């Protein structure tokens, strides 16, 4: 008997060794995969928007920076702003970068969830001079810090039917047409004549919104006090006069009838912004290419616009800023965006470079970037307030319709009604006695 047999080390079976090796390998592989996943996530950002137009920019961004992945979330409709506020406040799945519509920019500009882009390492103030002043006016918070950057400029114009201009004005040349419609009185005179000569088949304007929208952006509140600019009183006069003189086709704003008028050629003039070319006229009147032109109207204006901001609690701020800077100030990309998407950017340098060469077949070969580059420099500079969208869209335009229908007889009654409704909605405002 071997005296040491009872002390022999237990033998490890071969299949146990194999299992042990496999287990260790699996643990190592899992660790590597987790590390790779973490590294992959480190190079990803999430972008939210209320339209799909950012898709083109994301595609070009990923081509230039193939090591960065952008997860794009498009939330169309009225729920976008509600979902965005909720995500930012709870930090639950909040996007690193998000778009803000012009109508909501002042509502959000002072909330702490928007990163201060004036501070290092962003120094956005040094880049803003490339943009139009009216765009810059709403990019800073109440303390003068840049919180959002507008990548879209939206100066307005009078889109007109060239065939109708030739018939009733004797020319379709943009400069000559501009001379004939540079005041509302001239437009009303044309409207009266055209309505009569066409047997009520053609009108100068589609509806009263064509007039009121031409003054978009005038603030309703200054330093916490309600202030009704005299321009709004003038709008009341103009819309009533336009109806009395049969200048309006009386289509409901955004209705099927209004859209059909663009295709049929029953309205001569449509005040609209840059984006109207793609999303209004080409969309509603695809078979009328070459029958349109751009002219200057009675007033310079802007309508709409989109801003881009960074979530202040994002842990991908370096990547988020790279995307924001690319979308607003990368000249090569912006030139591509402008030419391939027919998109008028907020960057004056890029737009001016394209002004002499870019034309639109839809607009009869007109140099539309040249036109809008000049129009953008005439847009009044207004700093919006968080009250303006509600007061203008929900209160003033409602009273305007009542006044137009003679449900409210006088301007004094209209002003009294506006103040009453504003006080009900925003009791904290002064100047509503």
Secondary structure, 3 states (H helix, E strand, C coil): CCCCHHHCCCCCCHHHHHHHHHHHHHHHHHHHHHHHHHHHHHCEEEEEECCCCHHHHHHHHHHHCCCCEEEEEECCCCHHHHHHHHHHHHCCCCCCEEEEEHHHHHHHCCCCCECCCCCCCCCCHHHHCCECHHHHCCCECCCCCECCEECECCEEEEEEEHHHHHHHHCCCCHHHHHHHCCCHHHHHHHHHHHHHHCCCCCEEECCCHHHHHHHCCCCCEECCEECCCHHHHHHHHHHHHHHHCCCECCCCCCCHHHHHHHHHCCEEEEEEECCHHHHHHHHHCCCCCCCEEEECCCCCCECCCEEEEEECCCCCHHHHHHHHHHHHHCHHHHHHHHHHHCCCECEHHHHHHHCCCCCECCCCCECHHHHHHHHHCCCCCCCCCCCHHHHHHHHHHHHHHHHHCCCCCCHHHHHHHHHHHHHHHCCCCECCC
